[in-house]
Structures are given as C-alpha cells and as structure tokens.
Amino acid sequence: MPAKALVLAGLLLLAIGGCGLRRQSASPLGLNGAENREQPALSGDGRLLASLVERGGRTTVLLQERRSGKVLPLRHLKRHQPHSSPSLSWNGRYLALLIQRGARREAVIEDRASGALQPLFLPGNAEPRRLSLAPDARQLAVELTSQGSTRLQIYDLSGLLEPDLAPGQRESGGGPGVEP
C-alpha cells in the first residue's frame, strides 16, 4: 500500500476507532478536568500528552508526562500564539502544530532533542487548518484551505527530520537483511 494511503487509512481509523475504548484512571495532576483542555494528542508510546489550554487569554500547547504530570518545556512556542492541532511523534521527540505569526497561521515542528523549531513552508496561498504527524515523523498530513476550498496534502519529511522510531523498529531500505 502506498505511503499516502497508509497515512490516510490511519487517520480514518483514528476517526472511527472509538468502539471498545477503555478509560484509564486520571494522572497525578488531574489531566482529566483540572483545566479545560482541547485537541489532545498522545505520543505513539503513550508516555506524553500534548493538549491545548487557555493561559492569559491565549490558547497555548501544554506538553506533559502522563505518569508524573510534569509539564515539559517548549522553547520556541511562547510568543507565537494561539496554537492549534498538536501532533506528536512516537517517542515525543517531535511536536508538530499550528502557530500564529502575525495574520498568518503556520505549520511548525519543534525538535525537542535539538531544541530547533522547524517552520514548514507550504506552497501557494494555502493556509493550514489541521495537521497530523506520522508516528515516525517521516510524513505530515495537512488540511489546507485556499480561496474557499479545502484539500488534504501529504508532505514527505524524510529529508528534513530524523526518524523517531518505536523500539525495535528498523529503518527500511538500505542493506542486506533490512526489510522494505
């Protein structure tokens, strides 16, 4: 199955996969109601939670360890609010989201390992509305609007970011014994 189809299938499964869910107990700092939270996103390993909260009249992303409740610093995001559409890679190395720069909304990725903020320059006049980062951080699905129409675009990030792989997962392609 082509990579684009896999990403789209994954997004569809997330949208309809609510059947049979079990609720876990609340984390130590009351993640289930201490603050109004929106647009939750879990890292692939389930260790980190990104969500939106209102702070000082502005919507900001909050990144937190689920078990301890510890809030993790995000170096570059404080001055570009409001934030929306957070999405985490497998181990939470990368946090993709939309920020506000002046009158425009922009897609960015914060690399928590290097501390770098990577802006994603989208073609044309299209404005991003939502995004979803693939768990391995190799692709990004972005809902774009332009002149009243909406479209979905998949971007290849393999030349921009190092993969954030699940434990035991190997990179594909390359040498003997490596599965495609």
C-alpha positions as CSV (number, residue, x, y, z in Angstrom):
1,M,0.0,0.0,0.0
2,P,1.5,3.4,-0.9
3,A,2.6,5.6,2.0
4,K,-0.1,8.3,1.3
5,A,-2.8,5.6,1.5
6,L,-1.3,4.3,4.8
7,V,-1.4,7.7,6.4
8,L,-5.0,8.3,5.2
9,A,-6.0,4.9,6.4
10,G,-4.5,5.6,9.8
11,L,-6.4,8.9,10.1
12,L,-9.6,7.2,9.1
13,L,-9.0,4.5,11.8
14,L,-8.5,7.2,14.4
15,A,-11.7,8.9,13.4
16,I,-13.9,5.8,13.6
17,G,-11.9,3.8,16.2
18,G,-13.8,4.9,19.3
19,C,-15.5,1.5,19.7
20,G,-14.4,-0.7,22.6
21,L,-12.3,2.0,24.3
22,R,-11.5,1.7,28.0
23,R,-10.9,4.7,30.1
24,Q,-7.7,4.9,32.2
25,S,-7.6,6.5,35.6
26,A,-6.6,10.1,35.9
27,S,-3.0,11.1,36.1
28,P,-1.5,12.7,39.2
29,L,-2.0,16.3,38.2
30,G,-5.7,15.8,37.2
31,L,-5.3,15.7,33.4
32,N,-9.0,14.8,33.2
33,G,-10.5,18.1,34.3
34,A,-8.2,20.3,36.3
35,E,-8.1,22.7,33.3
36,N,-10.2,22.9,30.2
37,R,-8.2,21.0,27.6
38,E,-8.8,20.6,23.9
39,Q,-7.3,18.8,20.9
40,P,-5.4,16.0,22.9
41,A,-2.5,14.2,21.2
42,L,-0.6,11.2,22.7
43,S,2.8,10.2,21.6
44,G,2.9,6.8,20.0
45,D,4.4,5.2,23.1
46,G,1.6,6.8,25.2
47,R,4.1,8.5,27.5
48,L,3.5,12.1,26.6
49,L,0.3,14.2,26.2
50,A,0.0,17.4,24.2
51,S,-3.2,19.4,24.6
52,L,-4.4,23.0,24.3
53,V,-5.1,25.1,27.3
54,E,-6.0,28.8,27.8
55,R,-3.4,30.8,29.6
56,G,-3.6,34.5,29.9
57,G,-6.4,34.7,27.3
58,R,-4.3,32.8,24.7
59,T,-4.6,29.3,23.6
60,T,-1.3,27.5,24.2
61,V,0.0,24.0,23.8
62,L,0.9,22.1,27.0
63,L,3.2,19.1,26.8
64,Q,3.1,16.8,29.8
65,E,4.4,13.5,31.0
66,R,1.3,11.3,31.6
67,R,2.5,9.4,34.6
68,S,4.1,12.1,36.7
69,G,2.1,15.1,35.4
70,K,5.3,17.0,34.8
71,V,5.0,19.9,32.3
72,L,7.8,19.8,29.8
73,P,9.4,23.0,28.4
74,L,8.8,24.0,24.8
75,R,11.5,26.5,23.9
76,H,10.1,28.4,20.9
77,L,6.4,28.4,21.1
78,K,5.5,31.0,23.8
79,R,5.4,34.0,21.6
80,H,3.5,32.6,18.6
81,Q,0.0,32.0,20.0
82,P,-2.7,30.9,19.6
83,H,-1.6,27.3,19.0
84,S,-3.7,24.5,17.5
85,S,-3.7,21.0,16.1
86,P,-0.8,19.4,18.2
87,S,0.6,16.1,17.0
88,L,3.4,14.1,18.5
89,S,5.9,11.6,17.0
90,W,6.4,8.1,18.5
91,N,8.7,9.0,21.4
92,G,7.6,12.6,21.5
93,R,10.8,13.9,20.1
94,Y,8.8,16.0,17.6
95,L,5.8,18.2,18.3
96,A,4.1,19.4,15.2
97,L,1.4,22.1,15.5
98,L,0.0,25.3,14.0
99,I,1.1,28.7,15.4
100,Q,0.1,32.2,14.7
101,R,2.7,34.6,13.1
102,G,1.1,37.9,12.6
103,A,-2.0,37.4,10.5
104,R,-1.0,34.0,9.2
105,R,-1.2,30.5,10.6
106,E,1.9,28.4,10.1
107,A,2.8,24.8,10.5
108,V,5.9,24.1,12.6
109,I,7.7,21.2,14.2
110,E,9.7,21.6,17.4
111,D,12.5,19.1,17.7
112,R,12.7,18.6,21.5
113,A,16.1,16.8,21.2
114,S,17.9,19.6,19.4
115,G,15.8,22.5,20.5
116,A,15.2,23.6,17.0
117,L,12.0,25.0,15.6
118,Q,11.4,23.9,12.0
119,P,8.9,26.0,10.0
120,L,7.2,24.2,7.2
121,F,6.9,26.4,4.1
122,L,3.7,25.4,2.4
123,P,3.3,26.1,-1.3
124,G,1.0,28.9,-2.6
125,N,-1.5,30.9,-0.6
126,A,-2.9,27.8,1.2
127,E,-3.4,28.2,4.9
128,P,-3.1,25.2,7.2
129,R,-6.2,24.3,9.4
130,R,-5.2,21.0,10.9
131,L,-2.3,18.6,10.8
132,S,-1.2,15.1,11.8
133,L,2.4,13.9,12.1
134,A,3.1,10.3,11.3
135,P,4.5,8.5,14.4
136,D,7.9,8.0,12.8
137,A,8.0,11.7,11.7
138,R,8.6,10.9,8.1
139,Q,5.3,12.4,6.8
140,L,2.9,15.1,7.7
141,A,-0.8,15.3,6.7
142,V,-2.1,18.9,6.4
143,E,-5.6,20.1,5.8
144,L,-5.2,23.3,3.7
145,T,-7.7,26.0,2.7
146,S,-7.4,28.3,-0.2
147,Q,-10.0,30.5,-1.8
148,G,-12.8,28.7,0.0
149,S,-11.8,25.2,-0.9
150,T,-10.2,22.6,1.3
151,R,-7.7,19.9,0.4
152,L,-5.5,17.4,2.1
153,Q,-1.8,17.3,1.3
154,I,0.8,14.8,2.5
155,Y,4.4,16.1,2.9
156,D,7.5,14.0,2.9
157,L,9.7,15.0,5.9
158,S,12.3,12.2,5.4
159,G,14.9,14.7,4.2
160,L,14.1,17.2,6.9
161,L,13.8,15.2,10.1
162,E,15.5,12.1,11.6
163,P,13.0,9.3,12.1
164,D,11.5,8.8,15.6
165,L,11.1,5.1,15.6
166,A,9.4,2.8,18.0
167,P,11.8,0.5,20.0
168,G,12.9,-2.4,17.8
169,Q,11.7,-0.8,14.6
170,R,14.3,-0.6,11.9
171,E,14.7,1.9,9.1
172,S,13.7,0.3,5.8
173,G,15.8,0.2,2.7
174,G,19.5,0.2,2.6
175,G,21.4,-3.0,3.1
176,P,21.2,-6.8,3.4
177,G,18.8,-8.1,5.9
178,V,16.8,-4.8,6.1
179,E,13.2,-5.3,5.2
180,P,11.4,-2.7,3.0
